[in-house]
Amino acid sequence: MPDLNPDLRLEIAHVLFIDIVGSSKLLINEQSELLRELNQVVLNTDQVRAAEAAGKLIRLPTGDGMALVFFSSPDAPVRCALEISKARQSHPKLKLRMGVNSGPVDEVVDVNERSNIAGAGITMAQRVMDCGDAGHILLSKRIADDLAQYSRWRPHLHDLGQCEVKHGAKIDIVNLYTDEAGNPAIPEKLEKEKQIAGATSSRSKILRNAALIAAALLLAFGFWFIAHRAGQSPTITPAAAGERRIAVLPFKPLVAENRDQVLELGMADTLIAKLSNTRQIIVSSLNAVRKYGGLEQDSSAAGRELQVSSVLEGNVQKVADRIRVTARLINVADGASLWAGTFDEKFTDVFAVQDAISQKVADALALRLSGEEKRRLTKRDTKNLEAYQLYLTGRYHHARLIPPEIRTAIGFYQQAIDLDPDYAPAYFGLAEANRSLAITSDVPSKDSLPQATAAARKALEIDDSLAEGHASLSFSLIWYEWDWVGGEREAKRAIALNPNSAYSHFALAHVLSDLGRHDEAIAEGARAVELDPVFFLFGALEGMFLHHARRDDEAIARLEKTLQLDPTFWITHLTLGKVYIQQRKYPEAIAAFIKARDLSHGNSEAIASIGYAAALAGDKAKARAVLDELKGLSVQHYIPPFNVAMVYTGLGDQNEALSWLEKACEERDVRVTILKVDPRWDSLRSNPRFSAILKRVGLL
């Protein structure tokens, strides 16, 4: 039997490890200021105050952050992390990641011969934290399992699987976030590990199938040669034949350890906006390119996936008041460099650097720009550098397309506007963020759409040539004001300003589809997908337009293609479930709705759709259980009346369904704008009350 040290006193502690992301690349005085801000935030939390008053807390400095060792309840560090995450929103420069673990610690004597704390409990908390990015609150599996026993915590715990840490060890981690705190995105480290694992597992399949693929290609070539030996040429799509396309990829850091993802994505975002001002090229949107921001991303491979002919890639690094940028324009077909340049300037000259890059790209592509296009290529929307940085931070969060991130973006857009009230893109960002909350986030229309409308109008008041501003206003006009003439006018104005704007074509498609002008809508939706082929939202909603036109086989084909682009996008699964309903494939529909519910983290339309499908399948008890669930959720947050009406329709209770739809009209529920074309409401179309609703919305 091994000897035991009778003096070793182990205790179970609950540890919150906090790190300031990017601190090492700052000047000493900047690091000190951020540490001061962190200390202020931490000391003002209720959990720290209570634990210190009870003598149940030890604070340990860690260089770029601190460790808080609680000897109270297991949820104390978690509650503290949520408090810090919320408070951090008032400190935009303070980017934190946090890790939480419960485990053994023991008292040691440090190098200064003072009593201190060490042990596996603290080490594991740090390793958990190291798996995350800015904003993440990651938990060890041990403490997450303890919290999962309580209903208060369970909805906010999201298993991420295993993460490789020091010495190749793997640990199970769980992501904690709410609508107001935390970071719902998958950590970059895990995304990278998945890509590596996927590449490794697929390599053997590639080798096994190589011979079959080669044979199939030879056979296909044989048929092609026979069919075309008379001199016929293969069909070339208009995009390939007559349109030039470019993608601006997220810039990368010059030094991997000094990443600034807001600046990296922001450089791409700004250059996309500038280059989009010419009609001679089609520029991939920020939503399309943001997934190609990995440090090991091959630019030519990204260009092929994006279906573009050239790619602008670059590196950017900000150190103190200097910025160094390298940029290179490459030909996707052969990887040849079309232009390359390096800029080393004061950060205050970042706008001049962006102007220079835009002009060089236009020259390299031999674009013949009109006087107005030349002016807009180098137009600066703001001269306020701090406002610009806040706007970029808002765009960074907004691009994640997740409700908590969108709310964070709204705060940054507003701060940018406060600094520069004439900053048109910041108003556009504010309009889009508020608009997207209305349709995805169980937010009352009155709490988001008037704000979206006002922001879009202000953006256009400042710059009426902002195509996307007109498109955004189009949505607000039809969704809240039920102004169909105005909505169509604004969408067409957006296309006239920029025919290559996928978003503008998408906006017009929405108006036309809701009005029942299906052929026109499908053509506009297809053009949006053609212009931005890898952005999954356009693919998912093209499937919806086809479904509303009762072309369900085509809808399924489009939705399945979209799932190949991103199998985690919940709206695609939701729309696929609607199509299955029409085909009476109820088990498949319910499975799709469950996926949508889980991927959206509990969107009420996905939940209601499960009840609707269950009712149609004959499981009325399940449908009524869903109604009870929605009722319970309504105590916690807003539930759109449209979604409740849907379940009653499935149950065949027309009176209740119509009462809830009338309530939806009173509350300007966004979803009532699809009532004319949505097949789910076919059973109500002969009812005069339903006709009255359509007339009220302007659809009859």
C-alpha positions, 0 to 999 in steps of 0.5 A, spaced: 500 500 500 502 506 498 504 511 503 499 517 504 501 524 506 497 526 512 499 533 511 496 533 504 489 537 505 485 536 498 478 540 497 473 540 492 473 547 489 469 550 483 474 554 479 472 560 474 479 561 469 478 568 465 483 570 460 483 577 456 484 575 449 489 578 445 492 581 451 499 579 449 499 583 442 498 590 446 502 595 449 504 594 457 500 600 458 494 597 454 494 591 458 494 594 464 488 598 463 484 592 460 486 588 467 484 594 471 477 594 467 477 586 468 478 587 476 473 592 476 468 588 472 469 582 477 469 585 483 462 588 482 459 581 481 454 579 486 457 572 486 464 575 488 462 580 493 458 574 496 463 569 496 468 574 499 464 576 504 463 569 507 470 567 506 469 562 500 473 565 495 480 566 493 483 570 487 489 568 483 492 573 478 494 569 472 498 574 467 493 575 462 487 574 467 485 571 473 482 565 476 477 565 481 476 559 486 470 558 489 469 554 496 461 555 495 456 552 491 458 549 484 454 554 480 457 560 483 463 560 478 457 559 472 453 565 475 459 569 476 461 568 469 454 570 466 455 576 470 461 578 467 459 576 460 453 581 461 457 586 464 463 586 459 458 588 453 459 595 456 467 594 455 468 593 448 475 592 448 475 587 453 475 581 450 474 575 455 474 567 454 472 563 460 473 556 463 469 553 469 471 546 472 470 543 479 476 539 482 481 538 487 485 543 490 490 543 495 494 549 499 501 550 497 507 555 499 509 559 493 516 562 491 515 568 495 513 563 501 506 565 501 500 560 502 497 559 495 492 554 492 494 549 486 491 543 483 488 539 478 481 543 479 485 549 477 489 546 471 483 543 468 479 550 468 485 553 464 485 547 459 477 548 458 478 555 457 484 554 452 479 551 448 474 557 447 474 564 443 472 571 445 466 571 449 465 563 450 464 560 457 466 553 457 465 548 462 468 541 464 463 535 463 464 534 470 461 541 472 456 541 466 453 534 469 452 537 475 448 543 473 444 539 468 440 536 474 437 543 474 431 545 469 434 552 470 441 550 467 439 545 462 437 549 456 443 553 456 448 547 456 450 545 449 455 539 448 461 540 444 464 533 444 472 533 445 477 538 445 485 536 444 489 540 449 496 540 452 500 533 451 495 531 446 490 529 451 482 530 450 477 533 454 469 533 454 467 540 454 460 544 454 458 551 451 454 555 456 450 561 453 444 565 454 440 570 449 444 575 453 451 572 455 456 567 452 458 565 445 454 560 441 459 559 436 463 553 435 470 554 438 475 555 432 479 550 435 474 545 435 472 547 428 479 546 425 479 539 429 473 537 425 476 539 418 482 535 420 478 529 422 473 529 416 479 530 411 483 524 415 476 519 415 475 521 407 482 519 405 481 512 405 474 512 402 477 517 396 482 511 395 477 506 395 472 509 390 478 512 385 477 506 380 470 507 380 470 514 379 475 514 374 471 508 370 465 513 371 468 519 368 471 515 362 464 512 361 461 519 361 466 522 356 465 516 351 457 518 351 459 526 351 464 525 345 459 521 341 453 526 343 458 532 341 462 529 335 458 533 330 461 539 333 456 541 338 459 545 344 457 544 352 452 548 355 455 554 359 451 558 364 451 565 363 455 566 370 461 562 367 460 565 360 459 573 361 460 575 368 466 576 372 466 574 379 471 575 385 471 573 392 474 577 398 476 572 403 477 574 410 484 577 411 489 573 416 494 575 421 501 576 419 502 572 426 498 567 428 498 568 435 496 575 434 489 574 431 484 580 431 478 577 427 474 583 427 479 587 423 481 581 419 473 580 417 472 587 417 478 589 412 474 584 407 467 587 409 469 594 407 473 591 400 467 587 398 462 594 399 467 598 395 468 593 389 460 592 389 459 599 387 461 597 380 456 593 375 462 590 371 464 584 377 460 580 381 462 580 388 461 574 393 457 577 400 460 577 407 456 571 409 458 567 403 466 568 404 466 568 412 467 561 413 473 561 409 477 565 414 481 559 417 489 560 417 490 554 413 485 556 408 487 555 401 485 561 397 484 557 390 480 552 393 475 557 396 475 560 389 473 554 386 467 553 391 465 560 391 465 559 383 469 565 382 474 567 377 479 571 382 480 571 389 483 577 393 486 574 399 491 578 404 494 579 411 493 584 416 496 586 423 495 592 428 501 593 433 500 599 437 498 605 432 501 602 426 497 597 421 501 592 416 497 590 410 499 585 404 494 583 399 494 579 393 489 578 387 490 571 384 487 567 378 483 561 381 484 557 374 491 557 375 493 560 382 497 566 378 498 572 381 494 578 378 497 583 383 500 584 390 502 590 394 504 591 401 502 597 406 505 599 412 502 605 415 499 609 421 492 605 423 489 612 422 490 611 414 487 605 414 481 608 409 487 610 405 490 603 404 483 600 403 482 605 397 488 603 394 487 596 394 480 597 391 483 601 386 489 596 384 484 591 384 480 594 379 486 596 375 488 589 375 481 586 372 481 592 367 475 594 369 472 600 365 469 604 371 464 610 370 466 617 373 460 615 379 463 608 380 470 611 381 467 616 386 464 610 390 470 606 389 474 610 394 468 613 398 469 613 405 462 613 409 465 615 415 472 619 417 471 617 425 476 611 426 473 609 432 466 609 429 469 605 424 472 600 429 465 599 432 461 598 426 466 592 424 465 589 431 458 589 430 458 586 423 463 581 426 457 579 431 452 580 426 455 575 421 454 569 426 446 570 424 445 567 431 440 571 436 445 573 442 450 575 437 445 579 433 443 583 439 450 584 441 451 587 434 445 592 435 449 595 441 456 596 437 452 599 431 448 604 436 455 606 439 458 607 432 452 612 430 453 615 437 460 617 434 458 619 427 450 620 426 451 620 419 454 613 418 450 610 413 452 603 413 451 603 421 444 605 420 443 599 415 446 594 420 442 597 425 436 596 420 438 589 418 439 586 425 433 589 428 429 586 422 432 579 423 430 579 430 423 579 428 423 573 424 428 568 427 428 570 435 421 570 438 421 578 438 415 582 438 414 586 431 413 592 435 420 591 439 424 591 432 421 592 426 419 600 427 426 601 429 428 597 423 424 601 418 427 608 422 434 606 421 433 604 414 430 610 412 435 614 416 441 610 412 437 612 405 437 619 407 444 620 408 446 615 402 440 614 397 444 610 393 445 604 398 442 599 394 442 594 400 438 600 404 432 600 399 432 592 400 432 592 407 426 597 407 422 593 402 422 588 408 420 592 413 414 595 409 411 589 407 412 586 414 410 591 419 406 596 414 403 591 409 405 596 404 406 591 398 406 597 393 412 600 397 415 594 398 416 592 391 418 599 389 424 599 394 426 592 392 426 594 384 430 600 386 435 596 390 436 592 383 436 598 379 442 601 383 446 594 384 443 589 379 449 584 382 446 585 389 444 578 391 440 581 397 436 585 393 434 580 388 432 576 394 428 582 397 424 582 391 423 575 391 420 575 397 415 580 396 413 577 389 412 570 393 408 573 398 403 576 393 402 569 389 406 572 383 410 565 383 414 565 376 417 572 378 418 570 385 422 564 383 426 567 377 428 572 382 430 567 388 434 563 383 438 569 381 439 571 388 442 564 389 446 564 382 449 571 384 451 568 391 451 560 390 454 558 397 450 562 402 445 557 405 439 562 407 438 564 399 438 557 398 433 555 404 428 560 402 428 559 394 426 552 397 420 556 400 418 560 394 418 553 390 414 550 396 409 556 396 408 555 389 406 548 390 412 545 386 414 541 392 419 536 388 423 542 386 423 545 393 426 538 396 431 538 391 433 545 392 433 544 400 437 538 399 443 542 396 442 547 401 443 542 406 450 540 403 452 547 404 451 547 411 447 541 414 446 545 421 442 551 418 435 550 422 431 554 417 433 549 411 430 543 416 424 547 418 422 548 410 424 541 409 419 539 414 413 544 411 414 540 404 414 533 407 407 535 411 404 537 404 407 530 401 404 527 408 410 524 410 409 526 417 415 522 421 420 525 416 416 532 417 417 531 425 424 529 424 426 535 420 422 540 425 426 536 431 432 538 428 430 545 426 428 546 434 435 543 436 439 547 431 435 553 433 436 552 440 428 552 441 425 557 436 417 557 437 415 556 430 420 549 430 416 547 436 409 549 434 411 545 427 412 539 431 405 539 434 402 541 427 405 535 424 403 530 430 396 533 430 395 531 422 399 524 424 393 523 429 397 524 435 392 529 438 395 528 445 402 530 443 399 536 439 396 539 445 402 537 449 406 542 445 400 547 446 402 546 453 409 547 452 408 554 448 404 556 454 409 555 459 414 558 454 410 564 453 411 566 461 419 566 459 419 570 452 414 572 447 411 567 443 408 569 436 400 568 436 401 565 428 405 559 431 400 557 436 394 558 431 398 553 427 397 547 432 390 549 432 389 548 425 393 542 425 388 540 431 382 542 426 380 547 431 378 553 426 375 557 431 381 557 436 386 558 430 382 564 427 382 567 433 390 566 434 391 569 427 387 575 428 391 576 435 397 575 430 394 581 426 393 585 432 400 584 434 403 585 426 406 578 427 411 578 421 408 571 419 401 573 417 404 576 410 405 569 408 398 567 409 396 567 402 401 562 399 402 558 405 399 551 404 398 550 412 392 554 412 388 551 406 383 548 410 381 555 412 381 559 406 373 558 405 372 561 412 370 568 411 374 570 417 380 568 414 378 572 408 378 578 412 385 577 415 388 576 408 384 583 406 386 586 412 394 585 411 393 587 403 393 580 400 386 580 398 
